[in-house]
Amino acid sequence: MKPIITVITCTHNPRINYLDKVLAALKSQTLPLDQWEYLLIDNASQKLLYSKIDLSWHPQGRHIREEQLGLTHARLRGIKEARGETLVFVDDDNILEADFLEKALQIAKDWSILGAWGGQIIPYFEEPPPEWTKPYWPLLAIQEFDRDRWSNLLHQYEIVPYGAGLCIRKIVAEKYAKLLYNQPERANMDRKGKLLISGGDIDLALTACDVGLGIGQFTSLKVTHLIPSFRLQEDYLLRLMEGINYSLIMLKYFRGQMPSKISWRKKLLQYYTSWQMSSKNRRFYNASIKGETLAIQEIYAINIGH
């Protein structure tokens, strides 16, 4: 029987205790196993996951090794191998609610106008987080909201579902794969080893708009995001701030929005804004500006080269 849904986990050198929790949540799904398949994409992990992770509990579970490092390459491999009409991306630190797949399937049936959708991403911290970190939690892909919402506008980023629990129709995923085949530099817009670049999941979701469909977020879909303590350290959050702001500029560029050059007036305004902040806020502000500046410089270098 062909599965209706394909669940894909892309992982590189995972924390096994986290991945065990991810798999336990998948084992507990209310959607019968014969309606979905599971692909565990081992993205160039140092130790083969095939020998460490048992998928025999799932009759349609498969280990797949992808040697080309990078989250985007792992996602593309999952898209290529998937047999389901709806794909659900579950990271190696995501715990799905027991009815997640059942509700995702119902949304796929009820909302034919949508090509990509997701839900709430609720944090579970390994250790109690310092209070000062709270303004920066959105950097960790935490997404909580109290009403369903959808859009088919290409640049309405606040409604774009994130990669944790991202549900996407196969036709949209295949269109995304073609986009990257024709513009391979887009594959660099996501995690690769320890680089904190992102945006590939947003690019993938927005491809729904490219094919005339919409994107949506639903309160009933819930994912718990396991967050280790090191992700709440200032150095990590600063690098994340820089990487996300770099990625957002690159994403907009790949989707047709050419950024303005940084004028001396803008630099002066940035300096004045930074000067008025507390030392900690200034560090985060400067990290965001650094990411944006690097992206703009890279974009204009690319265009000069062409």
Salt bridges, closest charged atoms under 4 A:
GLU37 OE1 - ARG62 NH2 3.44
GLU37 OE1 - ARG83 NE 3.38
ASP42 OD2 - ARG65 NH1 2.86
GLU66 OE1 - ARG77 NH1 3.32
GLU67 OE2 - ARG65 NE 2.99
GLU81 OE1 - ARG62 NH1 3.25
GLU81 OE2 - ARG77 NE 3.04
GLU85 OE2 - LYS2 NZ 3.17
ASP93 OD2 - HIS225 NE2 3.22
ASP93 OD2 - ARG231 NH1 3.20
ASP99 OD2 - LYS103 NZ 2.90
GLU126 OE2 - ARG15 NH2 2.73
GLU174 OE2 - LYS170 NZ 3.53
ASP190 OD2 - ARG75 NH1 2.60
ASP203 OD1 - ARG186 NH2 2.80
ASP203 OD1 - ARG255 NE 2.78
ASP210 OD2 - ARG255 NH2 2.91
GLU234 OE1 - LYS280 NZ 3.10
GLU234 OE2 - ARG283 NE 2.47
ASP235 OD2 - ARG239 NE 3.72
GLU242 OE1 - LYS290 NZ 3.84
